Each structure stands twice: as C-alpha cells, then as structure tokens.
C-alpha cells in the first residue's frame, strides 16, 4: 500500500517450459510486456518484472474504492532447456529479493497446463523451487493457475470432473495449498474479462491471507 486508496499486489510466476507463464503474465498485466511464443525449447531466459496500468474502482475496502496495480515477475521455466536448475533457482532468488525484498510477495502462481498431467520428477521441479524459495510458508502463498483450460471442455469434462480424474500428485498438491487454483481459458471471453476474473479470484486468496506477504531480505 502506498496510500489508503491504492494497492499494489506482487505476483511471481513459476512453471515448466512452455506452460504458458509469460502469456499468463501478459493477461494479468493487460499488456504484452513478456515475450510469449511457441518454441521447441525454453523461451524465457531471464527474470523480468512487469507493471500494469492502474485499475480504478476495481475493489472496495473499508467503504472506499481502491485503485489496483499489479506487478508480475516472470521467471525461466524449470527445468530449462539451456540453463541448469541451480542457475535458474539462483536467478529467481536474486530477482525476488531485488523486486519484492521490502514490499513482499503476495502470491506465487504455479502455472500448469491443464492438458498435461502433473506427475513425475520433471513436473515437480517448479514445486520444489517454490518450496525452497518461499520456505515453510509456501503452502499459504501458492496458487495453481491452469492454462489451456479450454482443452478440458474440448475433452468433454467440466472443471470438477477434471480435478476428480487428476493425478495423485496434483491432488496432493492441491490439498497442501488449501485447493487454491484458477482456470484460465483462451476462448469464450475477452482478454480483459479473463484478466478481471483472474484478478478478482487472486484478491480473494490475498484477503484470506489478511493481505500478508513473504519478504526476501
């Protein structure tokens, strides 16, 4: 909070290569700050911070309209097709301290493709990174963002059916983070509608945490 009528929320994106982190970051920001494209390997090589424009009248708090600004840290995929896991982890650690050291991180978003099952050691790499970087409090500050959620409907499932049929790895993870998740669809609604819907859900999680943050000193 910089004043009583403005709130800045800080988010960090984690996930596998080609999971849709940068694209999700652009939706959250309402911009094209992060380079996003299909590639046979990892696209994002460095951590990058994006800041949204101000969203006026997005929410109310204590009877007052609050102007919201979103800051998003995009990170390289883990595992990375060119960089070692240790290199990525150190780069993200330094970026978290540089950008959110004092202000703190509100939520870590684990970006997971809905059309790819979460299972095995490779798929668990981003989860381990979140655990190591956020420490024991990681369970209270992690949300799964399912990208490519339109694939669920194309396969004839609804969200509840999808989660019911999910891998034990995913179900265990969801239980650990108090079933905090969001589905991101690419069709049926405009990008701005997607953005507002996702941000509103994220604000629910932030309120559940009583607006507390993780700091990196």
N, C-alpha and C positions, 0 to 999 in steps of 0.2 A: 504493500500500500504506500503510495506516495502522498496521497491526501485522502480525505474521507469520502470523496466522490469518485475515486479511481482505484481500480485493482489491476495488478499485473500478475498473471499466472505463468509459471515456468514449467515447461514440459520437456522431457528428453525421450527420444525415440531409440528403441533397441530392436534388433531382429536379424533374421537370416538375410543373406544376399538375395535380392530380387523379391523380398517380402512385401515391398510397397511402402517402405519407410518414408522416402523423400516425397512420394506422391501424397501420402497421408499428411506429411508436414505442410505441404502446399495447401491442402484443404483446410487445415487448422488455421493457417495464416491468411487464407483468402488471397493467395498470390502465387507466383511461380519462382520463389526465392531459391528453391532447391532443384538441382538438375535431376530429372527423372526420365529414364528411358529403359527399354528392354535391351539386355546385353547378355552374352554368354557367360560373363563374369561379373564381379562386383563393380558397380558404377561409382559409389561414394568412397573416396579415399581419405578424406579429412573431415573432422568435425566442423559443423557450420551452424551459426546461430541466426535465426530469422525472427523478425519482429513484425507483428501485424499492425495495421492501422487501428485507430480507436473505434470500438463498438459502443456507440452511445445508447443508453437506455436498455442495455442487454439484460440487466437484472436489477433487483431492488434489495437493499439491505438497510435495516433499521428505518424503514419508511422512506429511504432516499434512492433515487435512480443512480446506478453505478455504471461508470464507463469502464469497459474491459479492454485490456490489451494482452495479447498472447505472445509469449516468447518460446520458441521451439528450438531445441538443439538436435540437429540431425547428426547421426553417427554412422561410421562404416559398418557394413554387415559383419556378423560374427557367426561362423568362421568366414574369413575374407579370402578371395581367390588369389590375392597377391601379398597380403600383409599377414604377419604372424598374429596369433591370438594375443600374445603378450604385448605386441606393438599397439594393436587396436585398443586393448584394455588401458594401457598407459595413456594413450592419446585421449580417450574418453575421460579418464580420471582427471587429467590436466584441464580439459575443457569444462568439466563440471565445476572444478574449483575456480576457474577463471571467470565463468559466466554466472554461476549460481552460488559461489562461495559464501557471500554475505546474505544475499536475498533468499537463497534456499530454493530447493526443487519441490514443486507441489506434487507432481506425479511422473513416474516412469511408464511410458507406453510400450509394451511389448507387442510389436507388430507381427502378426501371424496370418499367413494366407489361409483363408477358410477352405480352399481346395487342396491343401497339403496337410496331412496328419502330423500332429506334434508327437513324435516318438523317436527314440534313439539318441545317441550321444551328440550327434551333429546338431539336431534340432534343439537340444537342451543347452547349447553353448551360450545363447543370449541370456537365458535364465540364470546361468551361473555367473555371468558378468554382472547382471543386475544385483544378484545376491552379494557378490564381492564388493561392488562399488557403493551400494546403499547400506550394507551392514544388516544387523538384526532387524531393523525396521522395514526391510524391503517389502514384506507382505502387506503392510499398511499403505504403501505408496506405489503399488504396481497395478496396472490395468492392462488387460489384453485387448488390443484393437484388431479385430478380424477384418482384413481386407479381402476384396474379391468376394464379398458376401453374396453377390448376385448368383454365384455358382451354386449356392445352396438351393435357391429356388429352381434353378435350371435342372438340378438333380432330383427335384420333387420333394425336397424336405422343407420344413419350416425351421425356425431357429431352435425351438425346444427339441424337435426330433434330431436335429444335427448334434446338439450337445449331448443328448441321450446316447447317441451312437459313437461319441468321441472316444479317443484312445484313453486308456487308464492314465497315461502320462498327463494328458491335458486335463482330465477330470481332477486328478490330484492337485495340479497346479491351480485350477480354478477354486478348489476348496481352500487352498492355502491363502489365496488373496481375497477371500470372502466373496467369491463369484462376481468380481468386478470385471466386466467386459463390455465391449461395444462392437456392433456390427456396422461396417462401412460398405455401402452399396454404390455401385457406379452408374446405376440406371434407375429411372423412375422419379428421381428428384434432381433439382438443380444443384450445382456445387455449393451455392450459398445455403440452400436448405440443408444439405448434408452437414455443412460446417456448423450451422446454428444448432442442429440436433445433437451433434457430437459434443460441441462445447457445453451445451446445457447438461448433458449427461456427465461430463467431466466435472462440472461445477457441483453436481450432486455428490460426487466422490470427495471433492475438496471440502465441501461442507461437513461431510461425515467425519473428516479428519480435523474438524474445527479450525480449518484454514492453517493448520500447522505445516511446516516444511522440514525437509532434510537439508542441513547446511554442510558445506565442504570447506573446512579451514585447514 
